[in-house]
Amino acid sequence: MIGMAVLATSTTVMALAGPRTAVATVQQPSPADVRQLYLSDCAVCHGAEGRGTSRGPTLVGVGRASLDYQLTTGRMPLAPVGRAEEPGNALQPLPNRAVVDPSEPSKRHRPAYPAAVITALVDYAHQLTGGGGPDIPHLEEGDLAEGGALFRLQCAACHAWAGDGGALLDVDAPSLRASTPNQVAEAIRVGPGQMPAFGVAALTDEQVSSVVAYVRFLDDVPNRGGRPLWRLGPVAEGGVALIALAGLMLFTRWIGERG
C-alpha cells in the first residue's frame, strides 16, 4: 500500500505482527482482527474507508496486486523516521505513535506481517474500496528465450542487463535479486514508484510469465568462457580485457629488454 503508516495498538501488534517467535503460530486472523489491524496501521494515512487523506493516497482501484506487492516487499507499513533498518530486516510497528513521514520513499524490508495476515489484509482493503485494479497475476512456466528478449527490450535500461539495478535521474532502479516471482509479476502490472505499469495490451499474461522466468534465471546464470567479472556488462568486461592486454604487452617488452 502506498503511504500506509506504522501506528498499531499493542494488542493488535502482539496478535498479528508479534515477535518473530510468535509469527509462525499465526494461521488465519479473524475478520475483526484484520479490521482492527487496518484501522490501526493503515487508516491513519489512507482513511477508514480507504479513500485517502491528506497524509496518504486513496486505495480505490489500486488492485490486489499493488496491495500485495507493497506488503510482501515490506514497503508498507512505512519505516519510522530516523530508523536505519537495512533491507531485509523486519519492521516492528510502534504502538500508538505517529512517527512516520508520508513523504519519505518506501524501501524494501522483510514483511512486517506473516503471510496469512498479509493475504487477509489485502482481501479486506480490496473489498473495502469496492474492488477493481490489477489482480495478483497467475504465473505459468513461461518461455525463457522470449522472456530474455522482452527483459532486454523493456526492463534492462533501468534494472541493468543482469537485473542488478541501476541509477537513473534522482532515483535508483532497484535490484531484482530479492524479488519473488509474484513480486516481479505484480511490479510489471502495477508499476510501483517511478516504474511504468505494463497492462495486458503491452505484455500478455504469458509474456509476463516469460519475463518472470528469465528474471529468476538471472539468479544463477551459467558462466561460459571464463570468469563472470561480477557481471558488470560487456563494456566493463571489455575494459578489463584491454587493461589486462596492456599489462601483458608491457610485461613482454620488459622481458625483451632484459634479454
CYANA upper distance limits for C-alpha pairs under 8 A (distance plus 0.5 A):
  1 MET  CA     59 LEU  CA      8.07
  1 MET  CA     66 SER  CA      7.17
  1 MET  CA     67 LEU  CA      5.44
  1 MET  CA     68 ASP  CA      8.26
  1 MET  CA     69 TYR  CA      8.28
  1 MET  CA     70 GLN  CA      5.47
  1 MET  CA     71 LEU  CA      7.09
  1 MET  CA     75 ARG  CA      8.30
  1 MET  CA     76 MET  CA      6.36
  1 MET  CA     77 PRO  CA      8.23
  2 ILE  CA     56 GLY  CA      7.78
  2 ILE  CA     57 PRO  CA      7.47
  2 ILE  CA     70 GLN  CA      7.56
  2 ILE  CA     76 MET  CA      7.55
  3 GLY  CA     45 CYS  CA      6.92
  3 GLY  CA     46 HIS  CA      7.87
  3 GLY  CA     55 ARG  CA      8.06
  3 GLY  CA     56 GLY  CA      5.65
  3 GLY  CA     57 PRO  CA      7.39
  3 GLY  CA     76 MET  CA      7.62
  3 GLY  CA     77 PRO  CA      7.99
  3 GLY  CA     78 LEU  CA      7.21
  3 GLY  CA    102 PRO  CA      6.19
  4 MET  CA     41 ASP  CA      7.30
  4 MET  CA     42 CYS  CA      5.34
  4 MET  CA     43 ALA  CA      8.09
  4 MET  CA     44 VAL  CA      8.09
  4 MET  CA     45 CYS  CA      6.24
  4 MET  CA     46 HIS  CA      7.17
  4 MET  CA     56 GLY  CA      7.66
  4 MET  CA     76 MET  CA      6.20
  4 MET  CA     77 PRO  CA      5.53
  4 MET  CA     78 LEU  CA      6.53
  4 MET  CA    102 PRO  CA      8.40
  5 ALA  CA     41 ASP  CA      6.18
  5 ALA  CA     42 CYS  CA      6.20
  5 ALA  CA     43 ALA  CA      8.48
  5 ALA  CA     44 VAL  CA      6.97
  5 ALA  CA     45 CYS  CA      6.58
  5 ALA  CA     76 MET  CA      7.90
  5 ALA  CA     77 PRO  CA      5.73
  5 ALA  CA     78 LEU  CA      5.93
  5 ALA  CA     98 ALA  CA      8.36
  5 ALA  CA    100 VAL  CA      6.69
  5 ALA  CA    102 PRO  CA      7.91
  6 VAL  CA     41 ASP  CA      5.92
  6 VAL  CA     42 CYS  CA      8.10
  6 VAL  CA     77 PRO  CA      5.77
  6 VAL  CA     78 LEU  CA      6.48
  6 VAL  CA     79 ALA  CA      7.50
  6 VAL  CA     80 PRO  CA      7.43
  6 VAL  CA     93 PRO  CA      5.77
  6 VAL  CA     94 LEU  CA      7.00
  6 VAL  CA     97 ARG  CA      8.48
  6 VAL  CA     98 ALA  CA      7.76
  6 VAL  CA     99 VAL  CA      7.89
  6 VAL  CA    100 VAL  CA      7.13
  7 LEU  CA     40 SER  CA      6.18
  7 LEU  CA     41 ASP  CA      5.31
  7 LEU  CA     42 CYS  CA      8.26
  7 LEU  CA     44 VAL  CA      8.05
  7 LEU  CA     93 PRO  CA      6.81
  7 LEU  CA     94 LEU  CA      6.52
  7 LEU  CA     95 PRO  CA      6.22
  7 LEU  CA     96 ASN  CA      5.97
  7 LEU  CA     97 ARG  CA      6.36
  7 LEU  CA     98 ALA  CA      6.61
  7 LEU  CA     99 VAL  CA      8.46
  8 ALA  CA     12 THR  CA      7.15
  8 ALA  CA     13 VAL  CA      6.73
  8 ALA  CA     37 LEU  CA      7.65
  8 ALA  CA     40 SER  CA      5.25
  8 ALA  CA     41 ASP  CA      5.74
  8 ALA  CA     93 PRO  CA      6.60
  8 ALA  CA     94 LEU  CA      6.76
  8 ALA  CA     95 PRO  CA      5.05
  8 ALA  CA     96 ASN  CA      6.24
  8 ALA  CA     97 ARG  CA      8.43
  9 THR  CA     13 VAL  CA      6.77
  9 THR  CA     40 SER  CA      6.82
  9 THR  CA     95 PRO  CA      5.39
  9 THR  CA     96 ASN  CA      6.37
 10 SER  CA     14 MET  CA      6.70
 10 SER  CA     95 PRO  CA      5.82
 10 SER  CA     96 ASN  CA      8.34
 11 THR  CA     15 ALA  CA      6.62
 12 THR  CA     16 LEU  CA      6.29
 12 THR  CA     17 ALA  CA      7.84
 12 THR  CA     33 ASP  CA      7.70
 12 THR  CA     36 GLN  CA      7.62
 12 THR  CA     37 LEU  CA      6.70
 13 VAL  CA     17 ALA  CA      5.23
 13 VAL  CA     18 GLY  CA      5.80
 13 VAL  CA     93 PRO  CA      7.57
 13 VAL  CA     95 PRO  CA      8.18
 14 MET  CA     18 GLY  CA      4.54
 14 MET  CA     19 PRO  CA      7.63
 16 LEU  CA     23 VAL  CA      7.90
 16 LEU  CA     26 VAL  CA      7.47
 16 LEU  CA     29 PRO  CA      7.97
 16 LEU  CA     33 ASP  CA      8.41
 16 LEU  CA     37 LEU  CA      8.40
 16 LEU  CA    113 TYR  CA      7.35
 16 LEU  CA    114 PRO  CA      8.13
 16 LEU  CA    117 VAL  CA      7.33
 17 ALA  CA     23 VAL  CA      7.09
 17 ALA  CA     92 GLN  CA      8.30
 17 ALA  CA    112 ALA  CA      6.86
 17 ALA  CA    113 TYR  CA      5.46
 17 ALA  CA    114 PRO  CA      7.40
 18 GLY  CA     22 ALA  CA      6.41
 18 GLY  CA     23 VAL  CA      6.50
 19 PRO  CA     23 VAL  CA      6.88
 20 ARG  CA     24 ALA  CA      7.89
 22 ALA  CA     26 VAL  CA      7.66
 23 VAL  CA    113 TYR  CA      8.26
 23 VAL  CA    114 PRO  CA      6.60
 24 ALA  CA    114 PRO  CA      7.94
 26 VAL  CA    114 PRO  CA      7.66
 26 VAL  CA    116 ALA  CA      7.72
 26 VAL  CA    117 VAL  CA      8.33
 27 GLN  CA    116 ALA  CA      6.53
 27 GLN  CA    117 VAL  CA      8.48
 28 GLN  CA    116 ALA  CA      6.26
 28 GLN  CA    117 VAL  CA      7.41
 28 GLN  CA    120 ALA  CA      8.27
 29 PRO  CA     33 ASP  CA      6.60
 29 PRO  CA     34 VAL  CA      6.95
 29 PRO  CA    116 ALA  CA      7.88
 29 PRO  CA    117 VAL  CA      6.85
 29 PRO  CA    120 ALA  CA      7.73
 30 SER  CA     34 VAL  CA      6.84
 31 PRO  CA     35 ARG  CA      6.62
 32 ALA  CA     36 GLN  CA      6.68
 33 ASP  CA     37 LEU  CA      6.61
 34 VAL  CA     38 TYR  CA      6.70
 34 VAL  CA    117 VAL  CA      8.00
 34 VAL  CA    120 ALA  CA      7.20
 34 VAL  CA    121 LEU  CA      6.50
 34 VAL  CA    124 TYR  CA      7.78
 35 ARG  CA     39 LEU  CA      6.70
 35 ARG  CA    124 TYR  CA      7.88
 36 GLN  CA     40 SER  CA      6.58
 37 LEU  CA     41 ASP  CA      6.30
 37 LEU  CA     42 CYS  CA      8.12
 38 TYR  CA     42 CYS  CA      5.49
 38 TYR  CA     43 ALA  CA      6.68
 38 TYR  CA    121 LEU  CA      7.59
 38 TYR  CA    125 ALA  CA      8.31
 39 LEU  CA     43 ALA  CA      5.28
 39 LEU  CA     44 VAL  CA      7.76
 39 LEU  CA     48 ALA  CA      6.71
 40 SER  CA     44 VAL  CA      7.58
 41 ASP  CA     77 PRO  CA      7.60
 42 CYS  CA     46 HIS  CA      6.45
 42 CYS  CA     47 GLY  CA      7.83
 42 CYS  CA     77 PRO  CA      8.10
 43 ALA  CA     47 GLY  CA      4.66
 43 ALA  CA     48 ALA  CA      5.29
 43 ALA  CA     49 GLU  CA      8.14
 43 ALA  CA     50 GLY  CA      7.43
 44 VAL  CA     48 ALA  CA      8.21
 44 VAL  CA     55 ARG  CA      8.22
 45 CYS  CA     52 GLY  CA      7.06
 45 CYS  CA     53 THR  CA      6.31
 45 CYS  CA     54 SER  CA      7.90
 45 CYS  CA     55 ARG  CA      5.42
 45 CYS  CA     56 GLY  CA      5.06
 45 CYS  CA     57 PRO  CA      7.97
 45 CYS  CA    102 PRO  CA      8.44
 46 HIS  CA     50 GLY  CA      5.57
 46 HIS  CA     51 ARG  CA      6.66
 46 HIS  CA     52 GLY  CA      4.54
 46 HIS  CA     53 THR  CA      6.10
 46 HIS  CA     55 ARG  CA      7.88
 46 HIS  CA     56 GLY  CA      5.76
 46 HIS  CA     57 PRO  CA      6.51
 46 HIS  CA     58 THR  CA      6.39
 46 HIS  CA     59 LEU  CA      7.45
 47 GLY  CA     51 ARG  CA      6.30
 47 GLY  CA     52 GLY  CA      5.65
 47 GLY  CA     53 THR  CA      6.32
 47 GLY  CA     58 THR  CA      8.46
 49 GLU  CA    128 LEU  CA      6.95
 49 GLU  CA    129 THR  CA      7.29
 50 GLY  CA     58 THR  CA      6.29
 50 GLY  CA     59 LEU  CA      5.81
 50 GLY  CA     60 VAL  CA      7.17
 50 GLY  CA    125 ALA  CA      7.67
 50 GLY  CA    128 LEU  CA      7.42
 50 GLY  CA    129 THR  CA      6.49
 51 ARG  CA     57 PRO  CA      7.85
 51 ARG  CA     58 THR  CA      4.88
 51 ARG  CA     59 LEU  CA      6.59
 51 ARG  CA     60 VAL  CA      6.85
 51 ARG  CA    129 THR  CA      7.92
 52 GLY  CA     56 GLY  CA      6.04
 52 GLY  CA     57 PRO  CA      5.02
 52 GLY  CA     58 THR  CA      4.26
 52 GLY  CA     59 LEU  CA      7.25
 53 THR  CA     57 PRO  CA      6.88
 53 THR  CA     58 THR  CA      7.83
 55 ARG  CA    102 PRO  CA      6.63
 56 GLY  CA    102 PRO  CA      7.25
 59 LEU  CA    125 ALA  CA      8.28
 59 LEU  CA    129 THR  CA      7.19
 60 VAL  CA    126 HIS  CA      8.48
 60 VAL  CA    129 THR  CA      5.54
 60 VAL  CA    130 GLY  CA      7.55
 60 VAL  CA    131 GLY  CA      7.93
 60 VAL  CA    132 GLY  CA      8.21
 61 GLY  CA    129 THR  CA      7.75
 61 GLY  CA    130 GLY  CA      8.14
 61 GLY  CA    131 GLY  CA      6.83
 61 GLY  CA    132 GLY  CA      5.33
 61 GLY  CA    133 GLY  CA      5.22
 62 VAL  CA     66 SER  CA      6.59
 62 VAL  CA     67 LEU  CA      7.86
 62 VAL  CA    132 GLY  CA      7.55
 62 VAL  CA    133 GLY  CA      5.48
 62 VAL  CA    134 PRO  CA      7.58
 63 GLY  CA     67 LEU  CA      7.10
 63 GLY  CA    126 HIS  CA      7.16
 63 GLY  CA    131 GLY  CA      7.22
 63 GLY  CA    132 GLY  CA      6.06
 63 GLY  CA    133 GLY  CA      4.19
 63 GLY  CA    134 PRO  CA      5.22
 63 GLY  CA    135 ASP  CA      6.22
 64 ARG  CA     68 ASP  CA      6.44
 64 ARG  CA    122 VAL  CA      6.75
 64 ARG  CA    123 ASP  CA      7.85
 64 ARG  CA    126 HIS  CA      6.68
 64 ARG  CA    133 GLY  CA      7.52
 64 ARG  CA    134 PRO  CA      6.89
 64 ARG  CA    135 ASP  CA      5.49
 64 ARG  CA    136 ILE  CA      6.38
 65 ALA  CA     69 TYR  CA      6.53
 65 ALA  CA    133 GLY  CA      8.44
 65 ALA  CA    134 PRO  CA      6.22
 65 ALA  CA    135 ASP  CA      5.43
 65 ALA  CA    136 ILE  CA      4.78
 65 ALA  CA    137 PRO  CA      7.77
 65 ALA  CA    186 GLU  CA      5.86
 65 ALA  CA    189 ARG  CA      8.17
 65 ALA  CA    190 VAL  CA      7.50
 66 SER  CA     70 GLN  CA      6.70
 66 SER  CA    134 PRO  CA      7.97
 66 SER  CA    186 GLU  CA      7.22
 66 SER  CA    187 ALA  CA      8.20
 66 SER  CA    190 VAL  CA      6.46
 66 SER  CA    192 PRO  CA      8.26
 67 LEU  CA     71 LEU  CA      6.86
 67 LEU  CA    122 VAL  CA      6.29
 68 ASP  CA     72 THR  CA      6.35
 68 ASP  CA    118 ILE  CA      7.66
 68 ASP  CA    119 THR  CA      7.94
 68 ASP  CA    122 VAL  CA      6.61
 68 ASP  CA    136 ILE  CA      8.08
 69 TYR  CA     73 THR  CA      6.47
 69 TYR  CA    183 GLN  CA      6.28
 69 TYR  CA    186 GLU  CA      6.79
 69 TYR  CA    187 ALA  CA      7.68
 70 GLN  CA     74 GLY  CA      6.82
 70 GLN  CA     75 ARG  CA      5.70
 70 GLN  CA     76 MET  CA      6.01
 71 LEU  CA     75 ARG  CA      6.68
 71 LEU  CA     76 MET  CA      5.74
 71 LEU  CA     77 PRO  CA      7.81
 71 LEU  CA    111 PRO  CA      6.83
 71 LEU  CA    112 ALA  CA      8.22
 71 LEU  CA    113 TYR  CA      8.46
 71 LEU  CA    118 ILE  CA      7.10
 72 THR  CA    110 ARG  CA      8.19
 72 THR  CA    111 PRO  CA      5.90
 72 THR  CA    115 ALA  CA      8.32
 72 THR  CA    118 ILE  CA      7.72
 72 THR  CA    183 GLN  CA      8.37
 73 THR  CA    108 ARG  CA      5.90
 73 THR  CA    109 HIS  CA      6.59
 73 THR  CA    110 ARG  CA      6.99
 73 THR  CA    111 PRO  CA      6.44
 73 THR  CA    179 SER  CA      8.36
 73 THR  CA    183 GLN  CA      8.18
 74 GLY  CA     90 ALA  CA      8.09
 74 GLY  CA     91 LEU  CA      8.18
 74 GLY  CA    107 LYS  CA      7.90
 74 GLY  CA    108 ARG  CA      5.88
 74 GLY  CA    109 HIS  CA      4.97
 74 GLY  CA    110 ARG  CA      5.70
 74 GLY  CA    111 PRO  CA      4.57
 74 GLY  CA    112 ALA  CA      6.65
 75 ARG  CA     79 ALA  CA      8.38
 75 ARG  CA    106 SER  CA      5.60
 75 ARG  CA    107 LYS  CA      5.66
 75 ARG  CA    108 ARG  CA      5.64
 75 ARG  CA    109 HIS  CA      6.83
 75 ARG  CA    111 PRO  CA      8.31
 76 MET  CA    106 SER  CA      7.69
 76 MET  CA    112 ALA  CA      8.45
 77 PRO  CA     91 LEU  CA      8.50
 77 PRO  CA     93 PRO  CA      8.40
 77 PRO  CA    112 ALA  CA      7.87
 78 LEU  CA    100 VAL  CA      7.22
 78 LEU  CA    102 PRO  CA      8.13
 78 LEU  CA    106 SER  CA      6.60
 79 ALA  CA     83 ARG  CA      7.56
 79 ALA  CA     91 LEU  CA      7.27
 79 ALA  CA    100 VAL  CA      7.27
 79 ALA  CA    106 SER  CA      7.91
 80 PRO  CA     99 VAL  CA      5.86
 80 PRO  CA    100 VAL  CA      5.26
 80 PRO  CA    101 ASP  CA      7.90
 81 VAL  CA     99 VAL  CA      6.64
 81 VAL  CA    100 VAL  CA      6.03
 81 VAL  CA    101 ASP  CA      6.87
 85 GLU  CA     89 ASN  CA      6.65
 85 GLU  CA     91 LEU  CA      8.29
 85 GLU  CA    109 HIS  CA      8.45
 86 GLU  CA    109 HIS  CA      7.70
 87 PRO  CA    107 LYS  CA      7.62
 87 PRO  CA    108 ARG  CA      5.85
 87 PRO  CA    109 HIS  CA      4.95
 87 PRO  CA    110 ARG  CA      7.49
 88 GLY  CA    108 ARG  CA      7.37
 88 GLY  CA    109 HIS  CA      4.82
 88 GLY  CA    110 ARG  CA      4.91
 89 ASN  CA    109 HIS  CA      5.89
 89 ASN  CA    110 ARG  CA      5.52
 90 ALA  CA    109 HIS  CA      6.53
 90 ALA  CA    110 ARG  CA      5.03
 90 ALA  CA    111 PRO  CA      6.38
 90 ALA  CA    112 ALA  CA      6.02
 91 LEU  CA    109 HIS  CA      7.69
 91 LEU  CA    110 ARG  CA      7.66
 91 LEU  CA    111 PRO  CA      7.68
 91 LEU  CA    112 ALA  CA      5.73
 92 GLN  CA    112 ALA  CA      7.05
 93 PRO  CA    112 ALA  CA      8.22
113 TYR  CA    117 VAL  CA      6.53
113 TYR  CA    118 ILE  CA      6.68
114 PRO  CA    118 ILE  CA      6.83
115 ALA  CA    119 THR  CA      6.73
116 ALA  CA    120 ALA  CA      6.79
117 VAL  CA    121 LEU  CA      6.49
118 ILE  CA    122 VAL  CA      6.51
119 THR  CA    123 ASP  CA      6.77
120 ALA  CA    124 TYR  CA      6.61
121 LEU  CA    125 ALA  CA      6.62
122 VAL  CA    126 HIS  CA      6.51
123 ASP  CA    127 GLN  CA      6.62
124 TYR  CA    128 LEU  CA      6.46
125 ALA  CA    129 THR  CA      6.82
126 HIS  CA    130 GLY  CA      7.01
126 HIS  CA    131 GLY  CA      5.61
126 HIS  CA    132 GLY  CA      8.33
127 GLN  CA    131 GLY  CA      5.96
134 PRO  CA    189 ARG  CA      7.23
134 PRO  CA    190 VAL  CA      7.41
136 ILE  CA    182 ASN  CA      8.12
136 ILE  CA    186 GLU  CA      6.88
137 PRO  CA    182 ASN  CA      7.59
137 PRO  CA    185 ALA  CA      6.86
137 PRO  CA    186 GLU  CA      7.07
137 PRO  CA    205 ASP  CA      8.09
138 HIS  CA    205 ASP  CA      8.32
139 LEU  CA    182 ASN  CA      8.15
139 LEU  CA    185 ALA  CA      8.45
139 LEU  CA    205 ASP  CA      8.14
139 LEU  CA    206 GLU  CA      8.36
139 LEU  CA    208 VAL  CA      8.30
139 LEU  CA    209 SER  CA      5.83
140 GLU  CA    206 GLU  CA      7.62
140 GLU  CA    209 SER  CA      6.14
141 GLU  CA    209 SER  CA      7.01
141 GLU  CA    210 SER  CA      7.74
141 GLU  CA    213 ALA  CA      7.58
142 GLY  CA    147 GLY  CA      7.97
142 GLY  CA    206 GLU  CA      6.89
142 GLY  CA    207 GLN  CA      7.63
142 GLY  CA    208 VAL  CA      8.37
142 GLY  CA    209 SER  CA      5.23
142 GLY  CA    210 SER  CA      4.40
142 GLY  CA    211 VAL  CA      8.02
142 GLY  CA    212 VAL  CA      8.17
142 GLY  CA    213 ALA  CA      6.46
143 ASP  CA    147 GLY  CA      6.52
143 ASP  CA    207 GLN  CA      8.42
143 ASP  CA    209 SER  CA      8.13
143 ASP  CA    210 SER  CA      5.26
143 ASP  CA    213 ALA  CA      7.67
144 LEU  CA    148 GLY  CA      6.64
144 LEU  CA    210 SER  CA      6.28
144 LEU  CA    211 VAL  CA      7.99
144 LEU  CA    213 ALA  CA      6.50
144 LEU  CA    214 TYR  CA      5.88
145 ALA  CA    149 ALA  CA      6.92
145 ALA  CA    210 SER  CA      8.46
145 ALA  CA    214 TYR  CA      8.27
146 GLU  CA    150 LEU  CA      6.71
146 GLU  CA    207 GLN  CA      7.97
146 GLU  CA    210 SER  CA      6.75
146 GLU  CA    211 VAL  CA      8.01
147 GLY  CA    151 PHE  CA      6.44
147 GLY  CA    207 GLN  CA      7.29
147 GLY  CA    208 VAL  CA      8.29
147 GLY  CA    209 SER  CA      8.27
147 GLY  CA    210 SER  CA      4.73
147 GLY  CA    211 VAL  CA      4.48
147 GLY  CA    212 VAL  CA      7.69
147 GLY  CA    213 ALA  CA      7.22
147 GLY  CA    214 TYR  CA      5.75
148 GLY  CA    152 ARG  CA      6.68
148 GLY  CA    210 SER  CA      8.37
148 GLY  CA    211 VAL  CA      7.16
148 GLY  CA    214 TYR  CA      6.11
149 ALA  CA    153 LEU  CA      6.72
150 LEU  CA    154 GLN  CA      6.34
150 LEU  CA    155 CYS  CA      8.09
150 LEU  CA    207 GLN  CA      8.45
150 LEU  CA    211 VAL  CA      7.07
151 PHE  CA    155 CYS  CA      5.39
151 PHE  CA    156 ALA  CA      6.51
151 PHE  CA    211 VAL  CA      6.57
151 PHE  CA    214 TYR  CA      8.13
151 PHE  CA    215 VAL  CA      8.47
152 ARG  CA    156 ALA  CA      5.34
152 ARG  CA    157 ALA  CA      7.95
152 ARG  CA    161 TRP  CA      6.95
153 LEU  CA    157 ALA  CA      8.28
155 CYS  CA    159 HIS  CA      6.47
155 CYS  CA    160 ALA  CA      7.98
155 CYS  CA    161 TRP  CA      8.47
156 ALA  CA    160 ALA  CA      4.91
156 ALA  CA    161 TRP  CA      5.14
156 ALA  CA    162 ALA  CA      8.10
156 ALA  CA    163 GLY  CA      7.56
157 ALA  CA    161 TRP  CA      7.92
158 CYS  CA    165 GLY  CA      7.09
158 CYS  CA    166 GLY  CA      6.36
158 CYS  CA    167 ALA  CA      8.03
158 CYS  CA    168 LEU  CA      7.69
158 CYS  CA    173 ALA  CA      6.30
159 HIS  CA    163 GLY  CA      5.61
159 HIS  CA    164 ASP  CA      6.56
159 HIS  CA    165 GLY  CA      4.40
159 HIS  CA    166 GLY  CA      5.95
159 HIS  CA    173 ALA  CA      6.19
159 HIS  CA    174 PRO  CA      7.14
159 HIS  CA    175 SER  CA      6.95
159 HIS  CA    176 LEU  CA      8.03
160 ALA  CA    164 ASP  CA      6.41
160 ALA  CA    165 GLY  CA      5.88
160 ALA  CA    166 GLY  CA      6.47
161 TRP  CA    233 GLY  CA      7.88
162 ALA  CA    218 LEU  CA      6.76
162 ALA  CA    231 ARG  CA      7.41
162 ALA  CA    233 GLY  CA      8.47
163 GLY  CA    175 SER  CA      6.30
163 GLY  CA    176 LEU  CA      5.91
163 GLY  CA    177 ARG  CA      7.52
163 GLY  CA    215 VAL  CA      7.53
163 GLY  CA    218 LEU  CA      7.54
164 ASP  CA    174 PRO  CA      7.74
164 ASP  CA    175 SER  CA      4.81
164 ASP  CA    176 LEU  CA      6.72
164 ASP  CA    177 ARG  CA      7.40
165 GLY  CA    172 ASP  CA      7.85
165 GLY  CA    173 ALA  CA      5.64
165 GLY  CA    174 PRO  CA      5.18
165 GLY  CA    175 SER  CA      4.55
165 GLY  CA    176 LEU  CA      7.43
166 GLY  CA    172 ASP  CA      6.40
166 GLY  CA    173 ALA  CA      5.68
166 GLY  CA    174 PRO  CA      7.32
166 GLY  CA    175 SER  CA      8.09
167 ALA  CA    171 VAL  CA      6.87
167 ALA  CA    172 ASP  CA      4.98
167 ALA  CA    173 ALA  CA      6.53
168 LEU  CA    172 ASP  CA      6.05
168 LEU  CA    173 ALA  CA      7.31
176 LEU  CA    184 VAL  CA      8.27
176 LEU  CA    215 VAL  CA      7.97
177 ARG  CA    219 ASP  CA      7.19
179 SER  CA    183 GLN  CA      6.23
179 SER  CA    184 VAL  CA      6.66
180 THR  CA    184 VAL  CA      6.83
181 PRO  CA    185 ALA  CA      6.84
181 PRO  CA    212 VAL  CA      6.38
181 PRO  CA    213 ALA  CA      8.32
181 PRO  CA    216 ARG  CA      7.86
182 ASN  CA    186 GLU  CA      6.49
183 GLN  CA    187 ALA  CA      6.50
184 VAL  CA    188 ILE  CA      6.85
184 VAL  CA    212 VAL  CA      6.79
185 ALA  CA    189 ARG  CA      6.97
185 ALA  CA    208 VAL  CA      6.81
185 ALA  CA    209 SER  CA      7.88
185 ALA  CA    212 VAL  CA      6.99
186 GLU  CA    190 VAL  CA      6.59
186 GLU  CA    191 GLY  CA      8.48
187 ALA  CA    191 GLY  CA      5.68
187 ALA  CA    192 PRO  CA      6.50
187 ALA  CA    197 ALA  CA      8.02
188 ILE  CA    196 PRO  CA      8.34
188 ILE  CA    197 ALA  CA      6.33
188 ILE  CA    198 PHE  CA      6.07
188 ILE  CA    208 VAL  CA      8.05
189 ARG  CA    197 ALA  CA      5.76
189 ARG  CA    198 PHE  CA      5.61
189 ARG  CA    199 GLY  CA      6.35
190 VAL  CA    196 PRO  CA      8.22
190 VAL  CA    197 ALA  CA      5.44
190 VAL  CA    198 PHE  CA      7.68
191 GLY  CA    195 MET  CA      5.23
191 GLY  CA    196 PRO  CA      5.20
191 GLY  CA    197 ALA  CA      4.42
191 GLY  CA    198 PHE  CA      7.64
192 PRO  CA    196 PRO  CA      8.03
192 PRO  CA    197 ALA  CA      8.19
198 PHE  CA    202 ALA  CA      6.08
198 PHE  CA    203 LEU  CA      6.73
199 GLY  CA    203 LEU  CA      6.68
199 GLY  CA    204 THR  CA      8.16
200 VAL  CA    204 THR  CA      5.18
200 VAL  CA    205 ASP  CA      7.26
203 LEU  CA    207 GLN  CA      6.16
203 LEU  CA    208 VAL  CA      6.71
204 THR  CA    208 VAL  CA      6.74
205 ASP  CA    209 SER  CA      6.81
206 GLU  CA    210 SER  CA      6.85
207 GLN  CA    211 VAL  CA      6.74
208 VAL  CA    212 VAL  CA      6.70
209 SER  CA    213 ALA  CA      6.67
210 SER  CA    214 TYR  CA      6.80
211 VAL  CA    215 VAL  CA      6.69
212 VAL  CA    216 ARG  CA      6.79
213 ALA  CA    217 PHE  CA      6.69
214 TYR  CA    218 LEU  CA      6.84
215 VAL  CA    219 ASP  CA      7.64
216 ARG  CA    220 ASP  CA      8.31
217 PHE  CA    221 VAL  CA      6.72
223 ASN  CA    227 ARG  CA      7.50
223 ASN  CA    228 PRO  CA      6.60
229 LEU  CA    237 GLU  CA      7.28
232 LEU  CA    236 ALA  CA      6.33
232 LEU  CA    237 GLU  CA      7.21
233 GLY  CA    237 GLU  CA      6.60
234 PRO  CA    238 GLY  CA      6.35
235 VAL  CA    239 GLY  CA      6.72
236 ALA  CA    240 VAL  CA      6.82
237 GLU  CA    241 ALA  CA      6.76
238 GLY  CA    242 LEU  CA      6.74
239 GLY  CA    243 ILE  CA      6.78
240 VAL  CA    244 ALA  CA      6.68
241 ALA  CA    245 LEU  CA      6.57
242 LEU  CA    246 ALA  CA      6.61
243 ILE  CA    247 GLY  CA      6.71
244 ALA  CA    248 LEU  CA      6.68
245 LEU  CA    249 MET  CA      6.73
246 ALA  CA    250 LEU  CA      6.78
247 GLY  CA    251 PHE  CA      6.64
248 LEU  CA    252 THR  CA      6.60
249 MET  CA    253 ARG  CA      6.69
250 LEU  CA    254 TRP  CA      6.62
251 PHE  CA    255 ILE  CA      6.77
252 THR  CA    256 GLY  CA      6.78
253 ARG  CA    257 GLU  CA      6.73
254 TRP  CA    258 ARG  CA      6.86
255 ILE  CA    259 GLY  CA      6.88
